[in-house]
Amino acid sequence: MTAAKPTQAKQQGGGLLAIFPYVVIPVLYGVALLIFNNVFGSPDNFVDGDVNKDPLPGNYLGTIYKGGFVVPMLMTLFFTVIVFVIERFITLGKARGTGNVDSFVKSIRGMLDRNDLSAAIAACDKQKGSIANVVRAGLTKYAEMQQTTGMEKDEKVLAIQKEVEEATTLELPMLERNLNIIATIASIATLLGLFGTVLGMVRAFAALATAGAPDSTALATGISEALINTALGIGTSALAIIFYNFFTSRIDGMTYRIDEAGYSLTQTFASKEH
């Protein structure tokens, strides 16, 4: 279990990362409010410099501002996706290690065939990352089982396999962290956008009802302002879905390579142990 200690320490040291979403999302909401009020809500975007009047013709910033209080929420979701996409790119990049993963796994297999465990462990230390951490844990157990007497071969193989599985279990939460947030945003962004659109449509038709004769220009303006929410919601949701699937695919690929390396460890040990 010695090799798993660095991995455990890393996971336990991830406390700050665990509270990261609870800090960054309120901060992003504050940023969204500042942009909404000071950029989109700037008097320069409206007729006579009055935010209570219509936006200037062709001024999309003022049109977005007229989308209502749901717009800052949608902006927060959009900023959150961007921040966590960047965070996942950095984290998964580190998890892959410093070199090519396929070449690393292939080199480990060759070193095992030559029974050069010290070189294999050194290669793991050089590669770093989640895959290397798991392989190193398995290699250390591999070496320990070679020196162990009084155990059947099948018991030793199971011990190596269990060590690899435990190390993998410790690494997976770090690989999958914050993906649930991206998945949640993918689901709710469109719904929130539609909610804002419905509210905008209610306001638009209510204004027409109190104004007397129908005004097609005012109706068209009100509808365009309401649909801003739908556009923001759909765009944010699409972005979240794309990157969620992308990161899930990368994690599946890394998990496959971990399984491949673990299988090589156990099969090599089983073939060499008598």
C-alpha positions as CSV (number, residue, x, y, z in Angstrom):
1,M,0.0,0.0,0.0
2,T,3.0,2.3,0.1
3,A,2.7,3.4,-3.5
4,A,-0.9,4.5,-2.9
5,K,0.1,7.1,-0.3
6,P,1.0,9.9,-2.7
7,T,-2.3,9.3,-4.4
8,Q,-4.2,9.4,-1.2
9,A,-2.4,12.5,-0.1
10,K,-3.3,14.2,-3.3
11,Q,-6.9,13.3,-3.0
12,Q,-7.1,14.4,0.6
13,G,-5.3,17.6,-0.3
14,G,-8.1,18.4,-2.8
15,G,-10.2,20.0,-0.2
16,L,-9.8,23.4,-1.8
17,L,-10.8,22.0,-5.1
18,A,-13.9,20.5,-3.5
19,I,-15.2,23.9,-2.3
20,F,-14.1,25.6,-5.6
21,P,-17.6,25.5,-7.2
22,Y,-19.2,27.1,-4.1
23,V,-16.8,30.0,-4.3
24,V,-16.5,30.5,-8.0
25,I,-20.2,30.4,-9.0
26,P,-21.3,33.3,-6.6
27,V,-18.2,35.3,-7.8
28,L,-19.3,34.7,-11.4
29,Y,-22.8,35.8,-10.6
30,G,-21.4,39.0,-9.2
31,V,-19.4,39.5,-12.4
32,A,-22.5,38.8,-14.5
33,L,-24.5,41.4,-12.6
34,L,-21.7,44.0,-13.1
35,I,-21.6,43.4,-16.8
36,F,-25.4,43.3,-17.1
37,N,-25.9,46.6,-15.2
38,N,-22.8,48.6,-16.4
39,V,-22.3,47.3,-19.9
40,F,-25.6,46.1,-21.2
41,G,-27.5,48.6,-19.0
42,S,-25.4,51.6,-20.0
43,P,-27.5,54.7,-20.9
44,D,-25.6,54.9,-24.1
45,N,-27.5,51.9,-25.4
46,F,-31.0,53.5,-25.0
47,V,-33.1,56.2,-26.5
48,D,-32.5,59.5,-24.8
49,G,-30.1,57.7,-22.4
50,D,-33.0,56.3,-20.4
51,V,-32.8,52.6,-19.6
52,N,-36.6,52.6,-19.2
53,K,-37.0,53.4,-22.9
54,D,-36.4,51.2,-25.9
55,P,-32.8,50.3,-27.0
56,L,-31.4,52.3,-29.8
57,P,-32.1,50.7,-33.2
58,G,-29.6,47.9,-33.9
59,N,-28.1,48.1,-30.4
60,Y,-27.9,44.5,-29.2
61,L,-26.4,45.3,-25.8
62,G,-29.5,47.3,-24.9
63,T,-31.7,44.5,-26.3
64,I,-30.0,41.9,-24.1
65,Y,-30.5,44.2,-21.0
66,K,-34.2,44.3,-21.8
67,G,-34.2,40.5,-21.5
68,G,-34.8,41.0,-17.8
69,F,-33.4,39.6,-14.5
70,V,-33.0,36.1,-16.0
71,V,-30.2,37.3,-18.2
72,P,-27.6,37.6,-15.4
73,M,-28.4,34.1,-14.3
74,L,-27.9,32.8,-17.9
75,M,-24.6,34.7,-18.1
76,T,-23.5,33.1,-14.8
77,L,-24.2,29.6,-16.3
78,F,-22.3,30.6,-19.4
79,F,-19.3,31.9,-17.4
80,T,-19.4,28.8,-15.2
81,V,-19.2,26.5,-18.2
82,I,-16.2,28.4,-19.5
83,V,-14.4,28.3,-16.2
84,F,-15.0,24.6,-15.6
85,V,-14.0,23.7,-19.1
86,I,-10.7,25.5,-18.6
87,E,-10.3,23.7,-15.2
88,R,-11.0,20.3,-16.7
89,F,-8.5,20.9,-19.6
90,I,-5.8,21.7,-17.0
91,T,-6.7,18.8,-14.7
92,L,-7.0,16.2,-17.3
93,G,-3.8,17.4,-19.0
94,K,-2.0,16.9,-15.8
95,A,-3.7,13.5,-15.3
96,R,-2.3,12.3,-18.6
97,G,1.2,13.0,-17.5
98,T,4.2,14.5,-19.2
99,G,4.5,12.1,-22.1
100,N,2.4,10.2,-24.6
101,V,0.2,7.8,-22.7
102,D,0.2,5.0,-25.3
103,S,4.0,5.1,-25.5
104,F,4.2,5.0,-21.7
105,V,1.9,2.0,-21.4
106,K,3.8,0.2,-24.2
107,S,7.2,0.9,-22.5
108,I,5.9,-0.4,-19.2
109,R,4.8,-3.6,-20.9
110,G,8.3,-4.0,-22.4
111,M,10.0,-3.4,-19.0
112,L,7.8,-6.0,-17.4
113,D,8.7,-8.5,-20.1
114,R,12.3,-7.9,-19.2
115,N,11.5,-8.0,-15.4
116,D,13.0,-4.6,-15.0
117,L,10.8,-3.2,-12.3
118,S,13.1,-0.5,-11.1
119,A,13.1,1.0,-14.6
120,A,9.3,0.7,-14.8
121,I,8.9,2.5,-11.5
122,A,11.4,5.2,-12.7
123,A,9.3,5.6,-15.9
124,C,6.2,6.1,-13.7
125,D,7.9,8.8,-11.7
126,K,9.0,10.5,-14.9
127,Q,5.6,10.3,-16.6
128,K,3.5,11.5,-13.5
129,G,-0.2,11.9,-13.7
130,S,-3.1,9.6,-12.8
131,I,-2.2,6.7,-15.1
132,A,1.4,6.6,-13.8
133,N,0.2,6.8,-10.2
134,V,-2.0,3.7,-10.7
135,V,0.7,1.8,-12.6
136,R,3.3,2.7,-10.0
137,A,1.0,1.3,-7.2
138,G,0.6,-1.9,-9.2
139,L,4.4,-2.2,-9.8
140,T,5.2,-1.7,-6.2
141,K,2.7,-4.5,-5.2
142,Y,4.2,-6.6,-8.1
143,A,7.7,-6.3,-6.5
144,E,6.3,-7.0,-3.1
145,M,4.5,-10.2,-4.3
146,Q,7.7,-11.4,-5.9
147,Q,9.4,-11.4,-2.5
148,T,6.4,-12.8,-0.7
149,T,6.4,-16.5,0.3
150,G,3.5,-18.6,1.6
151,M,0.9,-17.4,-0.9
152,E,-0.5,-19.1,-3.9
153,K,0.1,-17.6,-7.3
154,D,-3.6,-16.8,-7.7
155,E,-3.6,-15.0,-4.4
156,K,-0.7,-12.9,-5.4
157,V,-2.3,-12.0,-8.8
158,L,-5.5,-11.0,-6.9
159,A,-3.4,-8.8,-4.5
160,I,-1.9,-7.0,-7.5
161,Q,-5.3,-6.6,-9.1
162,K,-6.8,-5.3,-5.9
163,E,-4.0,-2.7,-5.5
164,V,-4.5,-1.4,-9.0
165,E,-8.3,-1.2,-8.5
166,E,-7.8,0.7,-5.2
167,A,-5.4,3.2,-6.8
168,T,-7.8,3.6,-9.7
169,T,-10.7,4.3,-7.3
170,L,-8.6,7.1,-5.7
171,E,-7.8,8.7,-9.0
172,L,-11.3,8.6,-10.6
173,P,-12.9,11.3,-8.4
174,M,-10.2,13.8,-9.4
175,L,-10.8,13.0,-13.1
176,E,-14.6,13.3,-12.9
177,R,-14.7,16.3,-10.5
178,N,-17.0,19.2,-11.6
179,L,-18.3,17.2,-14.6
180,N,-21.7,16.9,-12.8
181,I,-21.9,20.8,-12.8
182,I,-21.3,20.9,-16.5
183,A,-24.0,18.2,-17.0
184,T,-26.4,20.1,-14.8
185,I,-25.9,23.3,-16.7
186,A,-26.5,21.4,-20.0
187,S,-29.9,20.4,-18.7
188,I,-31.1,23.6,-17.0
189,A,-29.7,26.4,-19.2
190,T,-32.3,25.8,-21.9
191,L,-35.1,25.6,-19.4
192,L,-34.0,28.8,-17.7
193,G,-33.8,30.5,-21.0
194,L,-37.4,29.5,-21.9
195,F,-38.5,30.7,-18.4
196,G,-37.0,34.1,-19.2
197,T,-38.6,34.1,-22.6
198,V,-42.1,33.3,-21.2
199,L,-41.8,36.1,-18.6
200,G,-40.7,38.5,-21.4
201,M,-43.6,37.5,-23.6
202,V,-46.0,38.0,-20.7
203,R,-44.6,41.5,-20.1
204,A,-44.8,42.3,-23.9
205,F,-48.4,41.3,-24.3
206,A,-49.4,42.9,-21.0
207,A,-47.9,46.2,-22.2
208,L,-49.9,45.9,-25.5
209,A,-53.1,45.2,-23.6
210,T,-52.8,48.4,-21.6
211,A,-51.7,50.5,-24.5
212,G,-54.9,50.2,-26.4
213,A,-54.4,49.7,-30.2
214,P,-51.9,46.9,-31.0
215,D,-48.5,48.2,-32.0
216,S,-46.7,45.7,-34.2
217,T,-43.3,47.5,-33.7
218,A,-43.7,47.4,-29.9
219,L,-44.7,43.7,-30.1
220,A,-41.8,42.8,-32.3
221,T,-39.4,44.6,-30.0
222,G,-40.8,42.9,-26.9
223,I,-40.6,39.4,-28.6
224,S,-37.0,40.0,-29.7
225,E,-36.1,41.0,-26.1
226,A,-37.8,38.0,-24.7
227,L,-36.1,35.6,-27.1
228,I,-32.7,36.8,-26.0
229,N,-33.1,34.5,-23.0
230,T,-33.8,31.5,-25.2
231,A,-30.8,32.2,-27.4
232,L,-28.5,32.5,-24.3
233,G,-30.0,29.3,-22.8
234,I,-29.6,27.2,-25.9
235,G,-26.1,28.5,-26.6
236,T,-24.9,27.7,-23.1
237,S,-26.6,24.3,-23.1
238,A,-25.1,23.4,-26.4
239,L,-21.6,24.4,-25.2
240,A,-22.0,22.4,-22.0
241,I,-23.2,19.3,-23.8
242,I,-20.3,19.4,-26.3
243,F,-17.6,19.7,-23.6
244,Y,-19.3,17.2,-21.3
245,N,-19.2,14.6,-24.0
246,F,-15.6,15.5,-24.9
247,F,-14.3,15.2,-21.3
248,T,-16.3,12.0,-20.7
249,S,-14.7,10.5,-23.8
250,R,-11.2,11.5,-22.6
251,I,-11.8,10.1,-19.2
252,D,-13.0,6.8,-20.7
253,G,-9.9,6.7,-22.8
254,M,-7.7,7.2,-19.7
255,T,-9.6,4.6,-17.8
256,Y,-9.2,2.1,-20.6
257,R,-5.4,2.7,-20.6
258,I,-5.3,2.2,-16.8
259,D,-7.2,-1.1,-17.2
260,E,-4.8,-2.1,-20.0
261,A,-1.8,-1.4,-17.8
262,G,-3.3,-3.3,-14.8
263,Y,-4.1,-6.3,-17.0
264,S,-0.6,-6.3,-18.3
265,L,0.7,-6.3,-14.7
266,T,-1.4,-9.3,-13.6
267,Q,-0.9,-11.3,-16.8
268,T,2.9,-10.8,-16.8
269,F,3.1,-11.8,-13.1
270,A,1.0,-14.8,-13.7
271,S,3.2,-15.9,-16.6
272,K,6.5,-15.5,-14.7
273,E,5.5,-16.7,-11.3
274,H,5.9,-20.4,-10.7
